[in-house]
Amino acid sequence: MSEPPNPEPDMDLVKVYETGNAAIIPVYESLLNDAGIEYLAKGEGIQDLFGWGRFGTNLNYAIGPVEFYVRADFADEARQLADTLQAPAADVPEQPDQPDQPDPPDQPE
């Protein structure tokens, strides 16, 4: 007879990010998916089930923020992706003034 499968997975999950901003959740999920990192988003599916849900805010205070967990060997990469969500936008250099362009010639109708 073979042994029954172990009901507990043989991997360590590490919390890498948490947010109460409903707009950031799908963006971070997309970044993790693109990087091929499997994740668990704890609390995501129940934000709107209790109390008033996210009424007036992006967070259900009874449930708390959504927490993202990944396998320990992907934690550093997942945290780097999370840092990109919080980094300020890069400064866009000002464009030098363009000389006035002459109007295009009139087109015959």
C-alpha positions as CSV (number, residue, x, y, z in Angstrom):
1,M,0.0,0.0,0.0
2,S,1.2,3.5,-0.7
3,E,1.1,6.2,1.8
4,P,-1.7,8.8,1.6
5,P,-0.5,12.2,0.4
6,N,0.7,14.7,2.9
7,P,-2.2,17.2,3.5
8,E,0.3,20.0,4.3
9,P,2.3,21.4,1.4
10,D,6.1,21.2,1.6
11,M,6.8,24.8,1.0
12,D,7.2,28.0,2.9
13,L,5.0,31.0,2.0
14,V,6.2,34.4,2.8
15,K,4.2,37.6,3.0
16,V,5.6,40.1,0.5
17,Y,3.0,42.8,0.2
18,E,-0.2,44.1,1.6
19,T,-2.6,46.8,0.4
20,G,-6.1,48.0,1.0
21,N,-6.1,49.9,-2.3
22,A,-8.5,48.0,-4.6
23,A,-7.0,49.5,-7.7
24,I,-3.5,48.2,-6.9
25,I,-4.5,44.6,-6.3
26,P,-5.1,43.6,-10.0
27,V,-2.0,45.5,-11.0
28,Y,0.2,43.6,-8.6
29,E,-1.5,40.3,-9.6
30,S,-0.7,41.1,-13.2
31,L,3.0,41.8,-12.4
32,L,3.3,38.5,-10.5
33,N,1.6,36.6,-13.3
34,D,3.9,38.2,-15.9
35,A,6.9,37.2,-13.8
36,G,5.6,33.6,-13.5
37,I,5.4,33.9,-9.7
38,E,2.6,31.8,-8.1
39,Y,0.9,33.7,-5.2
40,L,-1.9,33.6,-2.7
41,A,-3.9,36.8,-2.2
42,K,-5.4,36.3,1.3
43,G,-8.6,38.3,2.0
44,E,-9.1,39.4,-1.6
45,G,-12.4,37.5,-2.2
46,I,-14.0,38.5,1.0
47,Q,-13.5,42.3,1.1
48,D,-17.1,43.0,0.0
49,L,-18.8,40.3,2.0
50,F,-18.8,41.7,5.5
51,G,-20.3,44.9,6.9
52,W,-20.5,47.6,4.4
53,G,-17.8,46.1,2.3
54,R,-15.5,48.8,0.8
55,F,-18.1,51.5,1.0
56,G,-16.5,54.9,1.0
57,T,-13.0,53.5,1.1
58,N,-10.9,51.0,-0.7
59,L,-10.6,48.8,2.4
60,N,-13.0,46.8,4.5
61,Y,-11.8,47.6,8.0
62,A,-13.4,44.5,9.5
63,I,-11.3,42.2,7.1
64,G,-8.2,44.3,6.8
65,P,-5.9,44.7,3.8
66,V,-5.3,42.0,1.1
67,E,-2.0,40.2,1.8
68,F,0.1,38.6,-0.9
69,Y,2.1,35.5,-0.1
70,V,4.6,33.7,-2.4
71,R,7.1,30.8,-2.0
72,A,10.2,31.8,-0.1
73,D,12.5,31.4,-3.1
74,F,10.5,34.0,-5.1
75,A,10.1,36.5,-2.2
76,D,12.9,38.9,-3.2
77,E,11.6,39.2,-6.8
78,A,8.1,39.7,-5.6
79,R,9.1,42.4,-3.3
80,Q,11.0,44.2,-6.1
81,L,7.8,44.1,-8.1
82,A,5.9,45.6,-5.2
83,D,8.5,48.3,-4.9
84,T,7.7,49.4,-8.4
85,L,4.1,50.1,-7.4
86,Q,5.2,52.5,-4.7
87,A,8.1,54.2,-6.5
88,P,7.4,57.7,-7.7
89,A,7.0,58.2,-11.4
90,A,10.3,59.0,-13.1
91,D,10.8,62.6,-14.0
92,V,10.1,63.2,-17.6
93,P,12.7,65.6,-19.0
94,E,11.2,68.8,-20.5
95,Q,11.1,68.9,-24.2
96,P,13.1,71.7,-25.8
97,D,11.0,74.4,-27.3
98,Q,10.2,73.3,-30.8
99,P,10.5,76.1,-33.4
100,D,7.1,77.2,-34.8
101,Q,6.2,75.0,-37.7
102,P,4.8,76.7,-40.7
103,D,1.2,76.0,-41.4
104,P,0.7,73.3,-44.0
105,P,-0.2,74.6,-47.4
106,D,-3.9,75.0,-48.2
107,Q,-5.4,72.0,-49.8
108,P,-7.6,72.5,-52.9
109,E,-11.1,71.3,-52.3
